[in-house]
Amino acid sequence: MTHAFTHSMQFSNSRLRDASLAPATLRTYTKNFNSFLSFSQLTLDTFLISRSSKIDRLLSASIEHLHSIGAPFDYASHALNGIIFRKPSLKLKLGVARQCLRGWRRMRHTSSHPPLTWELTVTIAVTQAKWGYHTCAVATILSFHYYLRVGELTRLRRSDIITPSDPRMGSGHVGMAIRLARTKTGVNQSVSITNRHVQELILAWLHHDSHRTSSSDLVFPFTPSHFRHLLHSTVSALGLSPTPYVPHSLRHGGATHDFMQGRSIEQIMFRGRWKAMEPARRYIQQGRAMLAQQNVPLELHRAGTSLARCLVPIMQHYFHTVPSQRLGSRRRVTFADRT
């Protein structure tokens, strides 16, 4: 058996190692690793037997190329991570490539995605409900209150909603909760739905959306991309552009809001499913500072404050009076012209 073939066998027999990464992360690493192989004109076998100095030189050239053509910085970063994941022995041997990444990071102009306030979140959700995008409106509220990542949100199934007196839970269960089958930090996690108004809103929506009763039906049957496009269109229609709000602004906003309301870092960390204290602390600390940099029209803040006081009745009103619109699976949505 040749040396290259032995390495190839080790590489291909990696299902357990692959399972250590979230599926989306694995796909990203694999895609950018394959792009590196293509750029470098390497095969898998030649990559596995190449010296670390050669891989470092080729990866540095690849990073320089990506920078020169205006590719996203993440492509280069994920290529490095993908190479190390597939050949861990290279972790400490790609010094030049790391220097190139460090230089790119210092040169690039980054636009941070700020958190959303509760008042703006309510205004966005009610606007979406008024347009007939009821499902997305409920998803917007849920994402804010329970720090849901967009992938967690779009994977929720009817069976993942734990209602009061749910026979599956026994007498020890009180209130409502959401089961998160797969998250960035692990599987089979959950978050309690403690806000009474959000409980009422979810139950009202499930009742209104009763034509989809199978436990395997998706609660929010749209893709992350469509949810992102709709949020962007709503923000533009409300006159909040060019602020770069994204679905993650809801998760960040909910955590920042709860911290400013007196909830401890530990409570937020548990609720948000963070693994380590330091990233959670930095995340929340940045949130308040980023809010102070935003320009929020006073009338929008006041409107959100008023709408929040009667959120459930308003949303129920639109559920029953405005025809429900659903996001398609292929068509990019644009709503900026709606009023």
N, C-alpha and C positions, 0 to 999 in steps of 0.2 A: 504493500500500500504506500503510495507516494505521500510526501510531506504535505503537499497542497491538498490532496484528497482527504487526508486526516483532518486538516483544518476545516475543510468544507463540510465534512460530516459533523464536526463540532458546532459549526455555525448553524447548520440546518436543524440540528437537534436541540432547539432552544425554546420549545413551547412554554416551559415553566418560566424561563427568563422573560419571554414576551408577556406572559400573564402578570408580571410584576409591574407593568406600566398600564395606565389607563388606555383603552382602545384608541382614543383620539390621539393621545401622545405617541403611541406606537406607530400609528399611520403617518403622523407628521415626521417622526424620526426616519421612518423607512423611505418616505418620499424624498426627503432632502439628502439622505445617504445615497440613494440611487442616482440622484442628480449629480452628486459629487463623483460617483463612479463614472457616469457618462462624460462629465467634463474632463476628468483625468484620464479617460480611455483605459480604465482598469476593469478587469473582470473581478468577480467575487474572489476567485482563487488567487489571482495576483495581488489583490488587496490584502488578503489574509497572510501572505508570505512576504509582503514588502517590508523593508526596514522602516522603523518609526521616523527616521530622518526624511525618507522619501515621502511618506504620508504627510508629514508636517509641511514639507515644501509644496506638495500638490494642493493641500488644503489652503495654505496661504495664498496660492495663486487663484484658487477658486473664490476665496473671500474677496480678493482684489477685483476679480472679474464681476462678482455680484454687485460690489459697490459701484463700479464704473458704469454699469448698465442701469443703475437706479433701483435694483431689487430691494425688497424689504430686508431690514437687518435680521429679522427672525429667521430668514432662509439660511443665512450663514451660521447663526447660533444653533439652529436645529441640526444643521449638517454636522457641526462639531459634536453635539450631543449624540447624534445617531452613530457616528464613527466610534465614539467611546463606548456606547452601549453594545455595539457589535464586536468590539475588540477592546475590552476593559484594560488590557495591558498598556494601551496608549494614553491613559488618563493623565499621566504626569510627563508625557513626552511630546506634547504638541505646543511647545513654548512659543514658536514664531507665529503660529496660527492664532494663539490666544492674544498675542500682542496686536495682531491685525484687528481682531475683534474689539480689543480694548480701544484702539485708535478710532475705529469706526463709531463705537459707542460715544466717545468724547466729541466726535465731529458732528454727529447727527443731531438734527433738531427734532425733539420729541414733543408731541402734543398729548398731554395727559387727558384722561377721561374723568371728568369730575363726578362726584356723587350728586344724586338728585335729592332735594328736600322732600318731605312728606307732602307739603302743599303743592309743589310742582307735580309730584307723582299723581296726586288725586286729580289735578287739572288735566293731565295727560290721559288718565284712565277714563274720566268722564267724557272727554273729547272723542276718544276712540269708541266709547259706547254710543255716543250721539251719532257717529258715522255708521254705526251698525256692526262694528268689530267688537262684539260683546266678549267673545272668548279672550281676545287679546287684552281687553280692559281688565278682566278678572285676573289674568296672568300678570299684568303690570302691578296690581295691588299685592298679589301673593308674593311676587319676586322681591318687592321692597320689604315687606314685613318679615319674611322668613329667609332673607339672604340667599335666594335661589340663583344658582348659576343657570344660564340659558339652556345648557344641555340637560341639567336636572329637571328643569321646567318642562321641556318638550318630551321627556321620557315618562312623565307621570301618567299612570293608568288609573282607571276608575277604582280598581282594587287597592291602589296606594293611598286613597283618602280614607282615613280612619275616623268614623263619625261617632257621636255620642251613643252609648249603649250598643256599640258594635259587638256582636256575639263572638267574634274572633278573639276579642281582647280580654274577656272575663270581667269580673266585678272590680278588679283593681284599676281599670282604665277610667279616666275622667276627662271629659272635653273632647277635643279633636286633635288630630295629628296627621302628618304626611310621612309616608314611608318613601325613602329615597333608595331605590334598588341598587344604583351604581352612582358613585360620586367621585370627584377627583381624589379624595383621600380615603376611599374604601367603599365597601359594599354594605348593603343592609343598614343604613343609617336612618334617622328620623328627626323630625322637628315638630314641636308642639305648636298648635294653633291656639294661642292664648287670647288674642284680641277678639272680643265678643262681636264687634261689627264685621270683622273679616269672616268669622264663623258663619254669621247670618248671610253674608254675601256669597260664600261658597255653597252653602246649602241651597240658597235661592237659585244660584246658577245651575247646580246639579239637577234641581227640580225642573228648571226651565229647559235644560238640555237633555231631557229624559228620553229622547228618541235613541240615544246611544247608551244602552243599559248594560252591555256586556262588560264584565270585570276587566277584560283585556283591552277595551276601547281606550284610546288616548284621551286624556282630559283636555289637552291643548293640541289639537291636530294640525300644527303648522311647524315649519322648519325654523331653526334659529335664524337663518338668513332672512326669512320673511318677517319674523318678529323684529329683527333689527331694522329692516327697511321701514316698517310701519312706525316704529318709534322715531326714527329719523324724520319721517314725513310729518308726524304729529308735532314734534319739536319745531320744525320749520314753520308749520301753519300757525303755531302759537307765538311766533316771533322770537324764538329763543336761539336761532342760528346766529352765528356759526359755532356756538358752544358744542363741543363734540360729545354729546350724551350718547351712550350705548347701553345695551341691556345690562352690562355689568355695573352701570351707574346706579341701578336699582339696588343691587346687592350692597354696593359700597354705601349708598345713601341710607339704607336701612340700618346698617351697622353703626354708621356715624350718628344717626338720629338717636338710636338707643343709648349710645355712649353719652351723648349730650343730655339725655334724659336721666342719667344716673346709673345705668346698668354697668356692671363691672366688666373689665377686660375678659376675665375668666368666663363670665356668663355669655358674652358675645362670642368668644372663641368656641365655646361648646355649641352654641346655637348655629354658628356659621361653619362648623365642622373643620376648623383649622387644626393642624397637627402640632404646630409649635407656637410658643408665646411671642417670640420676637417678631415674626412676620405679621401676626395679628396686631400687635401693638403699633408697629410702624404704619400699617394699613389704616388703622383708626386715627392715629395721630395726623396722618397726611390728610384725611378726609375733612377734618374741621378747617385746616389751613386752606384746602382747595375750595371749600365753600366760600371763604372770605374773598377769594379772587373772582367769583362769579358776579355777573351783572344780571340780577333778576328784577324785571319790572314790578313795581309796587302793586300795580293792579292785578297782576297774575298771582302774586303772593296772597293778596286779599281774597281773590276769587277762590283760590285753593283752600284757604282757611274756612270760608263760608261753605264750600262744597263738602269739606271733610265732616262738617257737623251733621250732614244729612246724606252721607255717601250711599248707604244701602237703599233708601227710598228712591234716590235719583237713578241709581243703576237699575233697580227693578223697573222703574218707569220706562227706561230706554229698552230693557229686555222685551217689554210687552208692546211698545208703541213704534219702535224702529225696526224694520226688517233686518234680520241677522245676515251679516256679510261674513264670508269665510275666505281665508287666504288660500290662493291656489298653490299647487305644488311646483309650478314651473314659472309662472308669470311674475316678473318683478312688479311690486305694487308701488303706486305713487298716489299720494293723497293731498299733496301740498295745495291743490286748488280748492279743496273742500273748505267750507265755512260753517 
